[in-house]
Amino acid sequence: MVTQNVSDLVITRVFDAPIEQVWKAWSEPERIMRWWGPQEFTSPSCTIDFRVGGKYLFCMRSPEGQDYWSTGVIQEIVPLERLVYTDSFADAAGNVVPGSHYGMGDDFPSELVVTVLFEELPGKTKMTLKHAGFPPGEMKEMAGQGWSTSFDKMADSLLV
């Protein structure tokens, strides 16, 4: 289910896995690399200093070989409940770059905020992602499609 308003993209998914597994899919680099990026993309690099104030640097690679880097700072960690971090485009060295570096419009914000909520259900996990700060329109819709297919990959990775 994808719900959108003027500045936030909200996606809720229920995974057929215990909450500890879904949490690890967000907090352990080797697990993040299994699902990060839209369908047909890979994640060849992922570093994360998983603590409040810690930074991350993720890469997703398109089928054509184009690398897209993102970075940010972890703002809040409540184990098995909530994860909040900033999200910016970056270069391979982790320097923040404007969205135009990757072909986004000039109105694309330099920083967005991602909040992930985890809720334990009997034998399953409900996860809600809120990606805040998008300009309305095509970029937000494309991000929603990207997250949705990434979460399809996450669901598959949780079965391993």
VOKEMAR-809833 format. One record per residue (C-alpha): chain; x negated, y negated, z negated. Coordinates in Angstrom, 1 decimal. Last residue first. Layout:
REM VOKEMAR-809833
("A"; (X; Y; Z))
...
***
This chain:
REM VOKEMAR-809833
("A"; (-17.1; 16.9; -3.4))
("A"; (-13.4; 16.1; -3.6))
("A"; (-14.1; 12.5; -4.8))
("A"; (-15.9; 11.8; -1.5))
("A"; (-12.8; 12.5; 0.5))
("A"; (-10.8; 9.9; -1.6))
("A"; (-13.7; 7.5; -1.3))
("A"; (-13.6; 7.8; 2.5))
("A"; (-9.8; 7.0; 2.5))
("A"; (-10.7; 4.1; 0.2))
("A"; (-13.2; 2.8; 2.8))
("A"; (-10.3; 3.1; 5.3))
("A"; (-8.1; 0.9; 3.2))
("A"; (-10.9; -1.6; 2.3))
("A"; (-11.7; -2.1; 6.0))
("A"; (-8.0; -2.6; 6.9))
("A"; (-7.6; -5.1; 4.1))
("A"; (-10.8; -6.9; 5.2))
("A"; (-9.4; -7.1; 8.8))
("A"; (-6.1; -8.6; 7.4))
("A"; (-8.1; -11.1; 5.3))
("A"; (-10.2; -12.1; 8.3))
("A"; (-7.2; -12.4; 10.6))
("A"; (-5.2; -14.9; 8.6))
("A"; (-5.2; -16.6; 5.2))
("A"; (-8.6; -17.8; 3.8))
("A"; (-9.8; -15.2; 1.3))
("A"; (-10.5; -16.2; -2.3))
("A"; (-9.6; -13.1; -4.3))
("A"; (-10.2; -9.4; -3.5))
("A"; (-7.8; -7.6; -5.9))
("A"; (-8.3; -3.8; -6.1))
("A"; (-5.9; -1.6; -8.0))
("A"; (-6.8; 2.0; -8.8))
("A"; (-4.4; 4.6; -10.1))
("A"; (-6.2; 7.8; -11.2))
("A"; (-5.0; 11.3; -11.1))
("A"; (-4.7; 14.4; -13.3))
("A"; (-1.9; 12.9; -15.4))
("A"; (-2.4; 9.1; -14.7))
("A"; (-5.3; 7.1; -15.9))
("A"; (-5.4; 3.4; -14.8))
("A"; (-8.4; 1.7; -13.2))
("A"; (-8.4; -2.0; -12.3))
("A"; (-10.9; -3.4; -9.8))
("A"; (-11.4; -7.2; -9.6))
("A"; (-13.4; -8.6; -6.6))
("A"; (-14.2; -12.3; -6.5))
("A"; (-15.1; -14.3; -3.3))
("A"; (-18.2; -16.4; -2.6))
("A"; (-19.5; -18.3; 0.4))
("A"; (-15.9; -18.9; 1.6))
("A"; (-15.0; -18.4; 5.3))
("A"; (-14.0; -21.8; 6.7))
("A"; (-16.9; -21.8; 9.2))
("A"; (-15.5; -18.7; 10.8))
("A"; (-17.0; -15.3; 10.5))
("A"; (-19.6; -14.1; 13.1))
("A"; (-22.0; -12.3; 10.7))
("A"; (-24.2; -15.3; 9.9))
("A"; (-21.1; -17.4; 10.2))
("A"; (-20.1; -15.9; 6.8))
("A"; (-22.8; -18.1; 5.2))
("A"; (-25.8; -16.3; 3.8))
("A"; (-26.6; -15.3; 0.2))
("A"; (-30.2; -14.0; -0.2))
("A"; (-30.3; -10.3; -1.0))
("A"; (-33.4; -9.5; 1.0))
("A"; (-31.4; -7.7; 3.7))
("A"; (-29.3; -10.9; 4.3))
("A"; (-26.3; -11.7; 2.3))
("A"; (-22.5; -12.1; 2.5))
("A"; (-21.0; -12.9; -0.9))
("A"; (-18.9; -11.0; -3.4))
("A"; (-18.6; -11.8; -7.1))
("A"; (-17.9; -9.0; -9.6))
("A"; (-15.1; -7.7; -11.9))
("A"; (-14.7; -4.1; -13.1))
("A"; (-11.9; -2.9; -15.3))
("A"; (-10.5; 0.1; -17.2))
("A"; (-12.8; 3.2; -17.2))
("A"; (-15.6; 1.1; -18.8))
("A"; (-14.7; -2.5; -19.3))
("A"; (-17.3; -4.3; -17.2))
("A"; (-17.1; -8.0; -16.4))
("A"; (-19.0; -10.5; -14.3))
("A"; (-21.2; -8.3; -12.1))
("A"; (-23.1; -10.6; -9.7))
("A"; (-23.0; -10.5; -6.0))
("A"; (-24.4; -9.2; -2.8))
("A"; (-23.3; -8.1; 0.7))
("A"; (-25.2; -7.0; 3.7))
("A"; (-23.8; -6.1; 7.1))
("A"; (-26.1; -4.0; 9.3))
("A"; (-25.4; -3.7; 13.1))
("A"; (-26.2; -0.1; 14.3))
("A"; (-23.4; 0.2; 16.9))
("A"; (-21.5; 2.5; 14.6))
("A"; (-21.6; -0.3; 12.1))
("A"; (-23.9; -0.2; 9.1))
("A"; (-22.8; -1.2; 5.6))
("A"; (-25.4; -2.5; 3.2))
("A"; (-25.0; -3.2; -0.5))
("A"; (-27.0; -5.5; -2.8))
("A"; (-26.0; -5.6; -6.5))
("A"; (-26.8; -8.0; -9.3))
("A"; (-26.5; -7.6; -13.1))
("A"; (-25.0; -10.3; -15.2))
("A"; (-22.7; -7.8; -16.9))
("A"; (-24.4; -4.5; -16.4))
("A"; (-24.8; -2.1; -13.5))
("A"; (-28.0; -3.3; -11.8))
("A"; (-26.9; -2.1; -8.3))
("A"; (-28.8; -1.1; -5.2))
("A"; (-27.2; 0.4; -2.1))
("A"; (-28.7; 1.1; 1.2))
("A"; (-27.7; 3.3; 4.3))
("A"; (-24.0; 2.8; 3.9))
("A"; (-22.2; 4.2; 6.9))
("A"; (-19.5; 2.8; 9.1))
("A"; (-17.1; 5.0; 11.1))
("A"; (-14.2; 4.2; 8.8))
("A"; (-14.8; 1.0; 6.9))
("A"; (-17.7; 0.4; 4.5))
("A"; (-18.8; 2.0; 1.2))
("A"; (-17.7; 5.7; 0.9))
("A"; (-20.7; 8.0; 0.3))
("A"; (-23.0; 5.1; -0.5))
("A"; (-21.0; 4.2; -3.6))
("A"; (-21.7; 7.7; -5.0))
("A"; (-25.5; 7.3; -4.7))
("A"; (-25.3; 3.8; -6.1))
("A"; (-23.3; 4.8; -9.3))
("A"; (-20.7; 2.4; -10.7))
("A"; (-17.8; 2.4; -8.2))
("A"; (-17.6; 6.1; -7.4))
("A"; (-18.5; 6.7; -11.1))
("A"; (-15.2; 5.0; -12.1))
("A"; (-13.3; 7.2; -9.7))
("A"; (-14.9; 10.3; -11.2))
("A"; (-14.2; 9.2; -14.8))
("A"; (-10.6; 8.4; -13.9))
("A"; (-9.9; 12.0; -13.0))
("A"; (-9.2; 12.8; -9.3))
("A"; (-6.3; 12.9; -6.9))
("A"; (-6.6; 9.2; -6.2))
("A"; (-3.7; 6.7; -6.4))
("A"; (-4.3; 3.6; -4.4))
("A"; (-3.3; -0.1; -4.9))
("A"; (-4.6; -2.8; -2.6))
("A"; (-4.4; -6.6; -3.3))
("A"; (-5.8; -9.2; -1.0))
("A"; (-5.7; -12.7; -2.5))
("A"; (-5.7; -16.2; -1.2))
("A"; (-2.3; -16.9; 0.5))
("A"; (-0.6; -13.6; -0.3))
("A"; (-1.2; -10.0; 0.6))
("A"; (0.0; -6.6; -0.4))
("A"; (-1.4; -3.4; 1.0))
("A"; (0.0; 0.0; 0.0))
***
